[in-house]
Amino acid sequence: MTGRHPALLFSLALAGLLLVVFRDPLLTNRGFAGRDSVNFFIPVEKAVHDGWRGLRVPLVMPEISFGRPLAANPNSGTF
């Protein structure tokens, strides 16, 4: 079989590899998005909203690493 159909064997091997690597989003109800949201984006977004709600510009997030910059980070969405 390997001598007569190398493209079929390669396709099956590639499909098997992709199934192993991406088994969580393909076979379960897990996805890629929830991993970063909980650990990074939700606390940063809460700090930004709390800053604006308190009528101050959210410049830093003092709870992390002796102050993580919020206004200078484009991922925080401060402005």
N, CA, C and O atoms as a CHARMM CRD file, in Angstrom:
* protein
*
  316
    1    1 MET  N      0.82900  -1.20000   0.00000 PROA 1      0.00000
    2    1 MET  CA     0.00000   0.00000   0.00000 PROA 1      0.00000
    3    1 MET  C      0.87000   1.25900   0.00000 PROA 1      0.00000
    4    1 MET  O      0.48400   2.26400  -0.59700 PROA 1      0.00000
    5    2 THR  N      2.01500   1.22700   0.64500 PROA 2      0.00000
    6    2 THR  CA     2.82100   2.42800   0.71100 PROA 2      0.00000
    7    2 THR  C      3.44500   2.77300  -0.62200 PROA 2      0.00000
    8    2 THR  O      3.69100   3.94800  -0.89200 PROA 2      0.00000
    9    3 GLY  N      3.70900   1.79100  -1.46400 PROA 3      0.00000
   10    3 GLY  CA     4.32300   2.07700  -2.74500 PROA 3      0.00000
   11    3 GLY  C      3.33900   2.57600  -3.77500 PROA 3      0.00000
   12    3 GLY  O      3.71800   3.31700  -4.68200 PROA 3      0.00000
   13    4 ARG  N      2.07100   2.18300  -3.65400 PROA 4      0.00000
   14    4 ARG  CA     1.09800   2.52700  -4.68800 PROA 4      0.00000
   15    4 ARG  C      0.32200   3.80100  -4.38500 PROA 4      0.00000
   16    4 ARG  O     -0.15200   4.46300  -5.30800 PROA 4      0.00000
   17    5 HSD  N      0.18200   4.15600  -3.11700 PROA 5      0.00000
   18    5 HSD  CA    -0.63700   5.32100  -2.75700 PROA 5      0.00000
   19    5 HSD  C      0.07800   6.19700  -1.71800 PROA 5      0.00000
   20    5 HSD  O     -0.38600   6.29200  -0.58200 PROA 5      0.00000
   21    6 PRO  N      1.17700   6.82600  -2.07800 PROA 6      0.00000
   22    6 PRO  CA     1.88600   7.64000  -1.07700 PROA 6      0.00000
   23    6 PRO  C      1.10200   8.89100  -0.67800 PROA 6      0.00000
   24    6 PRO  O      1.21400   9.34300   0.46200 PROA 6      0.00000
   25    7 ALA  N      0.31800   9.45400  -1.58300 PROA 7      0.00000
   26    7 ALA  CA    -0.45900  10.65400  -1.24700 PROA 7      0.00000
   27    7 ALA  C     -1.55800  10.31900  -0.24400 PROA 7      0.00000
   28    7 ALA  O     -1.84500  11.11300   0.65100 PROA 7      0.00000
   29    8 LEU  N     -2.17000   9.15100  -0.39100 PROA 8      0.00000
   30    8 LEU  CA    -3.21000   8.73100   0.54600 PROA 8      0.00000
   31    8 LEU  C     -2.60800   8.48500   1.93100 PROA 8      0.00000
   32    8 LEU  O     -3.19000   8.88500   2.93900 PROA 8      0.00000
   33    9 LEU  N     -1.46400   7.84000   1.98100 PROA 9      0.00000
   34    9 LEU  CA    -0.81000   7.58400   3.26000 PROA 9      0.00000
   35    9 LEU  C     -0.39500   8.89600   3.92900 PROA 9      0.00000
   36    9 LEU  O     -0.55800   9.05300   5.13900 PROA 9      0.00000
   37   10 PHE  N      0.13600   9.83000   3.15500 PROA 10     0.00000
   38   10 PHE  CA     0.50500  11.13300   3.70600 PROA 10     0.00000
   39   10 PHE  C     -0.72300  11.87600   4.22200 PROA 10     0.00000
   40   10 PHE  O     -0.67600  12.48400   5.29100 PROA 10     0.00000
   41   11 SER  N     -1.81200  11.83300   3.47500 PROA 11     0.00000
   42   11 SER  CA    -3.03900  12.52600   3.89800 PROA 11     0.00000
   43   11 SER  C     -3.59500  11.93500   5.18800 PROA 11     0.00000
   44   11 SER  O     -4.03700  12.67700   6.06600 PROA 11     0.00000
   45   12 LEU  N     -3.57800  10.62800   5.31100 PROA 12     0.00000
   46   12 LEU  CA    -4.06700   9.99200   6.53800 PROA 12     0.00000
   47   12 LEU  C     -3.16200  10.30800   7.72800 PROA 12     0.00000
   48   12 LEU  O     -3.64800  10.53500   8.83600 PROA 12     0.00000
   49   13 ALA  N     -1.86400  10.32400   7.50500 PROA 13     0.00000
   50   13 ALA  CA    -0.93500  10.65900   8.58400 PROA 13     0.00000
   51   13 ALA  C     -1.10300  12.11100   9.02000 PROA 13     0.00000
   52   13 ALA  O     -1.06900  12.40900  10.21400 PROA 13     0.00000
   53   14 LEU  N     -1.28500  13.01600   8.05800 PROA 14     0.00000
   54   14 LEU  CA    -1.48800  14.42700   8.39300 PROA 14     0.00000
   55   14 LEU  C     -2.80900  14.62700   9.12800 PROA 14     0.00000
   56   14 LEU  O     -2.86900  15.39300  10.08900 PROA 14     0.00000
   57   15 ALA  N     -3.85800  13.95600   8.69300 PROA 15     0.00000
   58   15 ALA  CA    -5.15200  14.06000   9.37400 PROA 15     0.00000
   59   15 ALA  C     -5.05500  13.52100  10.80000 PROA 15     0.00000
   60   15 ALA  O     -5.63100  14.10000  11.72200 PROA 15     0.00000
   61   16 GLY  N     -4.34000  12.42900  10.98400 PROA 16     0.00000
   62   16 GLY  CA    -4.15900  11.88000  12.33100 PROA 16     0.00000
   63   16 GLY  C     -3.36300  12.82100  13.22800 PROA 16     0.00000
   64   16 GLY  O     -3.69800  12.99300  14.40000 PROA 16     0.00000
   65   17 LEU  N     -2.32000  13.42700  12.68700 PROA 17     0.00000
   66   17 LEU  CA    -1.52300  14.38600  13.46000 PROA 17     0.00000
   67   17 LEU  C     -2.35000  15.60700  13.85400 PROA 17     0.00000
   68   17 LEU  O     -2.28400  16.06400  14.99500 PROA 17     0.00000
   69   18 LEU  N     -3.12700  16.13300  12.91000 PROA 18     0.00000
   70   18 LEU  CA    -3.97400  17.29000  13.21800 PROA 18     0.00000
   71   18 LEU  C     -5.04200  16.94500  14.24400 PROA 18     0.00000
   72   18 LEU  O     -5.39200  17.77700  15.08100 PROA 18     0.00000
   73   19 LEU  N     -5.55900  15.73200  14.18700 PROA 19     0.00000
   74   19 LEU  CA    -6.55500  15.30200  15.16000 PROA 19     0.00000
   75   19 LEU  C     -5.95100  15.21000  16.55900 PROA 19     0.00000
   76   19 LEU  O     -6.60600  15.55800  17.54100 PROA 19     0.00000
   77   20 VAL  N     -4.71000  14.74300  16.65300 PROA 20     0.00000
   78   20 VAL  CA    -4.04700  14.65700  17.95300 PROA 20     0.00000
   79   20 VAL  C     -3.73700  16.05400  18.48500 PROA 20     0.00000
   80   20 VAL  O     -3.96200  16.32700  19.66400 PROA 20     0.00000
   81   21 VAL  N     -3.22800  16.93500  17.63800 PROA 21     0.00000
   82   21 VAL  CA    -2.82200  18.26500  18.09100 PROA 21     0.00000
   83   21 VAL  C     -4.03400  19.12200  18.46700 PROA 21     0.00000
   84   21 VAL  O     -3.99100  19.84900  19.46000 PROA 21     0.00000
   85   22 PHE  N     -5.10000  19.04400  17.68900 PROA 22     0.00000
   86   22 PHE  CA    -6.28100  19.88400  17.91800 PROA 22     0.00000
   87   22 PHE  C     -7.44900  19.08100  18.48100 PROA 22     0.00000
   88   22 PHE  O     -8.60000  19.34200  18.13000 PROA 22     0.00000
   89   23 ARG  N     -7.17100  18.10800  19.34900 PROA 23     0.00000
   90   23 ARG  CA    -8.24100  17.26100  19.87800 PROA 23     0.00000
   91   23 ARG  C     -9.19000  18.02200  20.78900 PROA 23     0.00000
   92   23 ARG  O    -10.38700  17.73400  20.79400 PROA 23     0.00000
   93   24 ASP  N     -8.69400  18.99000  21.56400 PROA 24     0.00000
   94   24 ASP  CA    -9.57800  19.72700  22.47200 PROA 24     0.00000
   95   24 ASP  C    -10.66800  20.49900  21.73000 PROA 24     0.00000
   96   24 ASP  O    -11.84500  20.30000  22.03100 PROA 24     0.00000
   97   25 PRO  N    -10.33500  21.36800  20.77900 PROA 25     0.00000
   98   25 PRO  CA   -11.42200  22.09100  20.11700 PROA 25     0.00000
   99   25 PRO  C    -12.24600  21.22800  19.16500 PROA 25     0.00000
  100   25 PRO  O    -13.40100  21.55200  18.88700 PROA 25     0.00000
  101   26 LEU  N    -11.67800  20.14300  18.66400 PROA 26     0.00000
  102   26 LEU  CA   -12.42500  19.31200  17.72200 PROA 26     0.00000
  103   26 LEU  C    -13.34400  18.29600  18.39800 PROA 26     0.00000
  104   26 LEU  O    -14.45500  18.06000  17.92500 PROA 26     0.00000
  105   27 LEU  N    -12.89800  17.69800  19.48900 PROA 27     0.00000
  106   27 LEU  CA   -13.63200  16.59200  20.08900 PROA 27     0.00000
  107   27 LEU  C    -14.32400  16.94600  21.39800 PROA 27     0.00000
  108   27 LEU  O    -15.20500  16.20800  21.83900 PROA 27     0.00000
  109   28 THR  N    -13.95300  18.04300  22.02200 PROA 28     0.00000
  110   28 THR  CA   -14.59300  18.44000  23.27900 PROA 28     0.00000
  111   28 THR  C    -15.21200  19.82200  23.10600 PROA 28     0.00000
  112   28 THR  O    -15.21500  20.37900  22.00800 PROA 28     0.00000
  113   29 ASN  N    -15.72100  20.35500  24.17400 PROA 29     0.00000
  114   29 ASN  CA   -16.37900  21.65600  24.13100 PROA 29     0.00000
  115   29 ASN  C    -15.42400  22.78500  24.50300 PROA 29     0.00000
  116   29 ASN  O    -15.87700  23.88700  24.81500 PROA 29     0.00000
  117   30 ARG  N    -14.12800  22.54300  24.48000 PROA 30     0.00000
  118   30 ARG  CA   -13.14100  23.56700  24.80900 PROA 30     0.00000
  119   30 ARG  C    -12.68400  24.27500  23.54600 PROA 30     0.00000
  120   30 ARG  O    -12.73500  23.71900  22.44900 PROA 30     0.00000
  121   31 GLY  N    -12.24400  25.49800  23.71900 PROA 31     0.00000
  122   31 GLY  CA   -11.75700  26.27100  22.58400 PROA 31     0.00000
  123   31 GLY  C    -10.46100  26.96900  22.92100 PROA 31     0.00000
  124   31 GLY  O     -9.87400  26.74600  23.98000 PROA 31     0.00000
  125   32 PHE  N    -10.02200  27.81600  22.01200 PROA 32     0.00000
  126   32 PHE  CA    -8.78100  28.53800  22.20700 PROA 32     0.00000
  127   32 PHE  C     -8.98100  29.83200  22.97800 PROA 32     0.00000
  128   32 PHE  O     -8.04800  30.29600  23.63400 PROA 32     0.00000
  129   33 ALA  N    -10.14700  30.42100  22.92400 PROA 33     0.00000
  130   33 ALA  CA   -10.35700  31.76900  23.44100 PROA 33     0.00000
  131   33 ALA  C    -10.36300  31.85500  24.95800 PROA 33     0.00000
  132   33 ALA  O     -9.92600  32.86900  25.50200 PROA 33     0.00000
  133   34 GLY  N    -10.82700  30.86000  25.64700 PROA 34     0.00000
  134   34 GLY  CA   -10.97300  30.94600  27.08700 PROA 34     0.00000
  135   34 GLY  C     -9.68700  30.91600  27.86400 PROA 34     0.00000
  136   34 GLY  O     -9.68400  31.23600  29.05200 PROA 34     0.00000
  137   35 ARG  N     -8.62100  30.55300  27.25300 PROA 35     0.00000
  138   35 ARG  CA    -7.36200  30.40500  27.98000 PROA 35     0.00000
  139   35 ARG  C     -6.76300  31.74400  28.37000 PROA 35     0.00000
  140   35 ARG  O     -6.29300  31.89200  29.49800 PROA 35     0.00000
  141   36 ASP  N     -6.76500  32.71800  27.48200 PROA 36     0.00000
  142   36 ASP  CA    -6.19300  34.02200  27.79400 PROA 36     0.00000
  143   36 ASP  C     -7.18500  34.95200  28.47600 PROA 36     0.00000
  144   36 ASP  O     -6.77200  35.85600  29.20300 PROA 36     0.00000
  145   37 SER  N     -8.44600  34.76200  28.27000 PROA 37     0.00000
  146   37 SER  CA    -9.43600  35.67800  28.83300 PROA 37     0.00000
  147   37 SER  C     -9.42200  35.67600  30.34700 PROA 37     0.00000
  148   37 SER  O     -9.44900  36.73400  30.97600 PROA 37     0.00000
  149   38 VAL  N     -9.38100  34.51100  30.92100 PROA 38     0.00000
  150   38 VAL  CA    -9.48800  34.41400  32.37400 PROA 38     0.00000
  151   38 VAL  C     -8.24200  34.95300  33.05000 PROA 38     0.00000
  152   38 VAL  O     -8.34200  35.66200  34.05100 PROA 38     0.00000
  153   39 ASN  N     -7.08000  34.63300  32.52700 PROA 39     0.00000
  154   39 ASN  CA    -5.84300  34.98900  33.21400 PROA 39     0.00000
  155   39 ASN  C     -5.36100  36.40700  32.94200 PROA 39     0.00000
  156   39 ASN  O     -4.73100  37.01600  33.80700 PROA 39     0.00000
  157   40 PHE  N     -5.64000  36.93800  31.77300 PROA 40     0.00000
  158   40 PHE  CA    -5.07000  38.23900  31.42600 PROA 40     0.00000
  159   40 PHE  C     -6.13400  39.29400  31.16300 PROA 40     0.00000
  160   40 PHE  O     -6.14900  40.32700  31.83200 PROA 40     0.00000
  161   41 PHE  N     -7.00700  39.06300  30.22200 PROA 41     0.00000
  162   41 PHE  CA    -7.87500  40.12600  29.73700 PROA 41     0.00000
  163   41 PHE  C     -8.96400  40.53100  30.71600 PROA 41     0.00000
  164   41 PHE  O     -9.26300  41.72000  30.82800 PROA 41     0.00000
  165   42 ILE  N     -9.55400  39.60700  31.41300 PROA 42     0.00000
  166   42 ILE  CA   -10.64900  39.96800  32.32100 PROA 42     0.00000
  167   42 ILE  C    -10.15300  40.81000  33.50100 PROA 42     0.00000
  168   42 ILE  O    -10.79200  41.81700  33.80800 PROA 42     0.00000
  169   43 PRO  N     -9.04200  40.45800  34.18700 PROA 43     0.00000
  170   43 PRO  CA    -8.57100  41.35500  35.25900 PROA 43     0.00000
  171   43 PRO  C     -8.12600  42.72800  34.76000 PROA 43     0.00000
  172   43 PRO  O     -8.35100  43.73300  35.43300 PROA 43     0.00000
  173   44 VAL  N     -7.49700  42.77800  33.58700 PROA 44     0.00000
  174   44 VAL  CA    -7.08100  44.06800  33.04200 PROA 44     0.00000
  175   44 VAL  C     -8.29900  44.91600  32.68800 PROA 44     0.00000
  176   44 VAL  O     -8.33000  46.11400  32.96700 PROA 44     0.00000
  177   45 GLU  N     -9.29400  44.29200  32.07800 PROA 45     0.00000
  178   45 GLU  CA   -10.50500  45.03500  31.72000 PROA 45     0.00000
  179   45 GLU  C    -11.23800  45.52300  32.96800 PROA 45     0.00000
  180   45 GLU  O    -11.78300  46.62700  32.97700 PROA 45     0.00000
  181   46 LYS  N    -11.25300  44.71300  34.01100 PROA 46     0.00000
  182   46 LYS  CA   -11.88700  45.13800  35.26400 PROA 46     0.00000
  183   46 LYS  C    -11.15000  46.33400  35.86300 PROA 46     0.00000
  184   46 LYS  O    -11.78600  47.26200  36.36200 PROA 46     0.00000
  185   47 ALA  N     -9.82300  46.32400  35.81900 PROA 47     0.00000
  186   47 ALA  CA    -9.05300  47.45100  36.35400 PROA 47     0.00000
  187   47 ALA  C     -9.31900  48.72500  35.56200 PROA 47     0.00000
  188   47 ALA  O     -9.42600  49.80400  36.14500 PROA 47     0.00000
  189   48 VAL  N     -9.42800  48.61000  34.24200 PROA 48     0.00000
  190   48 VAL  CA    -9.70900  49.78700  33.40800 PROA 48     0.00000
  191   48 VAL  C    -11.10700  50.32300  33.71600 PROA 48     0.00000
  192   48 VAL  O    -11.28800  51.53100  33.86900 PROA 48     0.00000
  193   49 HSD  N    -12.09000  49.43600  33.80700 PROA 49     0.00000
  194   49 HSD  CA   -13.45700  49.88600  34.09200 PROA 49     0.00000
  195   49 HSD  C    -13.56900  50.49300  35.48600 PROA 49     0.00000
  196   49 HSD  O    -14.25800  51.49400  35.67700 PROA 49     0.00000
  197   50 ASP  N    -12.89100  49.88600  36.45800 PROA 50     0.00000
  198   50 ASP  CA   -12.92700  50.44800  37.81100 PROA 50     0.00000
  199   50 ASP  C    -12.26600  51.82000  37.86700 PROA 50     0.00000
  200   50 ASP  O    -12.71800  52.69600  38.60400 PROA 50     0.00000
  201   51 GLY  N    -11.19500  52.01400  37.09200 PROA 51     0.00000
  202   51 GLY  CA   -10.54500  53.32600  37.05500 PROA 51     0.00000
  203   51 GLY  C    -11.45100  54.39400  36.48300 PROA 51     0.00000
  204   51 GLY  O    -11.57800  55.47400  37.06100 PROA 51     0.00000
  205   52 TRP  N    -12.07900  54.11000  35.36200 PROA 52     0.00000
  206   52 TRP  CA   -12.97500  55.10600  34.76700 PROA 52     0.00000
  207   52 TRP  C    -14.21400  55.31000  35.62300 PROA 52     0.00000
  208   52 TRP  O    -14.73600  56.42200  35.69100 PROA 52     0.00000
  209   53 ARG  N    -14.69400  54.25900  36.27700 PROA 53     0.00000
  210   53 ARG  CA   -15.85800  54.39200  37.14300 PROA 53     0.00000
  211   53 ARG  C    -15.53700  55.27500  38.34800 PROA 53     0.00000
  212   53 ARG  O    -16.40900  55.98800  38.84500 PROA 53     0.00000
  213   54 GLY  N    -14.29400  55.22800  38.81800 PROA 54     0.00000
  214   54 GLY  CA   -13.87500  56.06600  39.93500 PROA 54     0.00000
  215   54 GLY  C    -13.43500  57.45600  39.51300 PROA 54     0.00000
  216   54 GLY  O    -12.85200  58.18700  40.31400 PROA 54     0.00000
  217   55 LEU  N    -13.70200  57.83500  38.26900 PROA 55     0.00000
  218   55 LEU  CA   -13.39800  59.15100  37.70900 PROA 55     0.00000
  219   55 LEU  C    -11.90100  59.46800  37.74000 PROA 55     0.00000
  220   55 LEU  O    -11.50400  60.59500  38.03800 PROA 55     0.00000
  221   56 ARG  N    -11.08200  58.47200  37.43200 PROA 56     0.00000
  222   56 ARG  CA    -9.64800  58.67800  37.30600 PROA 56     0.00000
  223   56 ARG  C     -9.14800  57.92600  36.08300 PROA 56     0.00000
  224   56 ARG  O     -9.74200  56.92800  35.67400 PROA 56     0.00000
  225   57 VAL  N     -8.07000  58.39900  35.50600 PROA 57     0.00000
  226   57 VAL  CA    -7.48300  57.74000  34.34300 PROA 57     0.00000
  227   57 VAL  C     -6.72800  56.49500  34.82300 PROA 57     0.00000
  228   57 VAL  O     -5.83200  56.61500  35.65800 PROA 57     0.00000
  229   58 PRO  N     -7.06300  55.31900  34.32100 PROA 58     0.00000
  230   58 PRO  CA    -6.38600  54.10100  34.77400 PROA 58     0.00000
  231   58 PRO  C     -4.98800  53.98300  34.15600 PROA 58     0.00000
  232   58 PRO  O     -4.82500  53.43600  33.06600 PROA 58     0.00000
  233   59 LEU  N     -3.99800  54.49900  34.86100 PROA 59     0.00000
  234   59 LEU  CA    -2.63300  54.49400  34.34200 PROA 59     0.00000
  235   59 LEU  C     -1.89900  53.19300  34.62800 PROA 59     0.00000
  236   59 LEU  O     -1.22800  52.65400  33.74700 PROA 59     0.00000
  237   60 VAL  N     -2.01700  52.68600  35.84200 PROA 60     0.00000
  238   60 VAL  CA    -1.32000  51.45000  36.21700 PROA 60     0.00000
  239   60 VAL  C     -2.28600  50.52500  36.94100 PROA 60     0.00000
  240   60 VAL  O     -3.31500  50.95100  37.46600 PROA 60     0.00000
  241   61 MET  N     -1.92300  49.24000  36.95500 PROA 61     0.00000
  242   61 MET  CA    -2.64400  48.23100  37.72700 PROA 61     0.00000
  243   61 MET  C     -1.71400  47.80800  38.86300 PROA 61     0.00000
  244   61 MET  O     -0.84900  46.95800  38.65400 PROA 61     0.00000
  245   62 PRO  N     -1.87100  48.37900  40.06300 PROA 62     0.00000
  246   62 PRO  CA    -0.86800  48.20000  41.12400 PROA 62     0.00000
  247   62 PRO  C     -0.82600  46.79000  41.71100 PROA 62     0.00000
  248   62 PRO  O      0.12700  46.46200  42.41800 PROA 62     0.00000
  249   63 GLU  N     -1.81100  45.95700  41.44800 PROA 63     0.00000
  250   63 GLU  CA    -1.85900  44.63400  42.05200 PROA 63     0.00000
  251   63 GLU  C     -0.87200  43.64900  41.42700 PROA 63     0.00000
  252   63 GLU  O     -0.57800  42.61800  42.03300 PROA 63     0.00000
  253   64 ILE  N     -0.35600  43.93800  40.24000 PROA 64     0.00000
  254   64 ILE  CA     0.49000  42.99100  39.51900 PROA 64     0.00000
  255   64 ILE  C      1.88800  43.57000  39.36800 PROA 64     0.00000
  256   64 ILE  O      2.04800  44.68100  38.86200 PROA 64     0.00000
  257   65 SER  N      2.88800  42.83800  39.79700 PROA 65     0.00000
  258   65 SER  CA     4.31200  43.14800  39.57200 PROA 65     0.00000
  259   65 SER  C      4.68500  44.57900  39.95500 PROA 65     0.00000
  260   65 SER  O      5.36100  45.25800  39.18300 PROA 65     0.00000
  261   66 PHE  N      4.27400  45.03900  41.09300 PROA 66     0.00000
  262   66 PHE  CA     4.56200  46.39700  41.56900 PROA 66     0.00000
  263   66 PHE  C      4.05400  47.46000  40.59900 PROA 66     0.00000
  264   66 PHE  O      4.62700  48.54600  40.51600 PROA 66     0.00000
  265   67 GLY  N      3.00000  47.16000  39.87700 PROA 67     0.00000
  266   67 GLY  CA     2.37700  48.12200  38.97800 PROA 67     0.00000
  267   67 GLY  C      2.58600  47.79000  37.51500 PROA 67     0.00000
  268   67 GLY  O      3.68700  47.95700  36.99000 PROA 67     0.00000
  269   68 ARG  N      1.56600  47.33400  36.86800 PROA 68     0.00000
  270   68 ARG  CA     1.61500  47.05600  35.43300 PROA 68     0.00000
  271   68 ARG  C      0.96200  48.22800  34.70400 PROA 68     0.00000
  272   68 ARG  O     -0.14900  48.62600  35.05400 PROA 68     0.00000
  273   69 PRO  N      1.63600  48.78600  33.69200 PROA 69     0.00000
  274   69 PRO  CA     1.05900  49.94000  32.98600 PROA 69     0.00000
  275   69 PRO  C     -0.19000  49.55600  32.20300 PROA 69     0.00000
  276   69 PRO  O     -0.20500  48.55500  31.48700 PROA 69     0.00000
  277   70 LEU  N     -1.21600  50.35000  32.34700 PROA 70     0.00000
  278   70 LEU  CA    -2.45300  50.12400  31.60000 PROA 70     0.00000
  279   70 LEU  C     -2.58600  51.09800  30.44000 PROA 70     0.00000
  280   70 LEU  O     -2.91400  50.69300  29.32500 PROA 70     0.00000
  281   71 ALA  N     -2.33500  52.37400  30.69000 PROA 71     0.00000
  282   71 ALA  CA    -2.52400  53.37300  29.64800 PROA 71     0.00000
  283   71 ALA  C     -1.51500  53.19800  28.52700 PROA 71     0.00000
  284   71 ALA  O     -1.82400  53.51700  27.37900 PROA 71     0.00000
  285   72 ALA  N     -0.32000  52.70300  28.82000 PROA 72     0.00000
  286   72 ALA  CA     0.70900  52.52500  27.79200 PROA 72     0.00000
  287   72 ALA  C      0.55200  51.22100  27.01200 PROA 72     0.00000
  288   72 ALA  O      1.19600  51.03900  25.97900 PROA 72     0.00000
  289   73 ASN  N     -0.29100  50.31900  27.49400 PROA 73     0.00000
  290   73 ASN  CA    -0.46800  49.02600  26.83700 PROA 73     0.00000
  291   73 ASN  C     -1.65300  49.10000  25.88100 PROA 73     0.00000
  292   73 ASN  O     -2.77600  49.34700  26.32300 PROA 73     0.00000
  293   74 PRO  N     -1.43600  48.89400  24.58800 PROA 74     0.00000
  294   74 PRO  CA    -2.55900  48.97400  23.65100 PROA 74     0.00000
  295   74 PRO  C     -3.55300  47.83000  23.81300 PROA 74     0.00000
  296   74 PRO  O     -4.69200  47.95300  23.36400 PROA 74     0.00000
  297   75 ASN  N     -3.16200  46.72000  24.43800 PROA 75     0.00000
  298   75 ASN  CA    -4.07900  45.61300  24.63800 PROA 75     0.00000
  299   75 ASN  C     -5.09500  45.88100  25.72800 PROA 75     0.00000
  300   75 ASN  O     -6.12400  45.20800  25.78400 PROA 75     0.00000
  301   76 SER  N     -4.83700  46.84300  26.59200 PROA 76     0.00000
  302   76 SER  CA    -5.77100  47.10700  27.68800 PROA 76     0.00000
  303   76 SER  C     -6.98800  47.87000  27.23400 PROA 76     0.00000
  304   76 SER  O     -8.03400  47.77700  27.87700 PROA 76     0.00000
  305   77 GLY  N     -6.90100  48.62000  26.15300 PROA 77     0.00000
  306   77 GLY  CA    -8.04800  49.37200  25.66500 PROA 77     0.00000
  307   77 GLY  C     -8.44700  50.51500  26.57500 PROA 77     0.00000
  308   77 GLY  O     -9.63400  50.81400  26.70000 PROA 77     0.00000
  309   78 THR  N     -7.49400  51.15100  27.20400 PROA 78     0.00000
  310   78 THR  CA    -7.79600  52.23500  28.13400 PROA 78     0.00000
  311   78 THR  C     -8.44100  53.41800  27.43100 PROA 78     0.00000
  312   78 THR  O     -9.39100  54.01200  27.94100 PROA 78     0.00000
  313   79 PHE  N     -7.93000  53.75100  26.27500 PROA 79     0.00000
  314   79 PHE  CA    -8.47500  54.89100  25.54900 PROA 79     0.00000
  315   79 PHE  C     -9.23200  54.41600  24.33900 PROA 79     0.00000
  316   79 PHE  O     -9.77200  55.23000  23.59000 PROA 79     0.00000
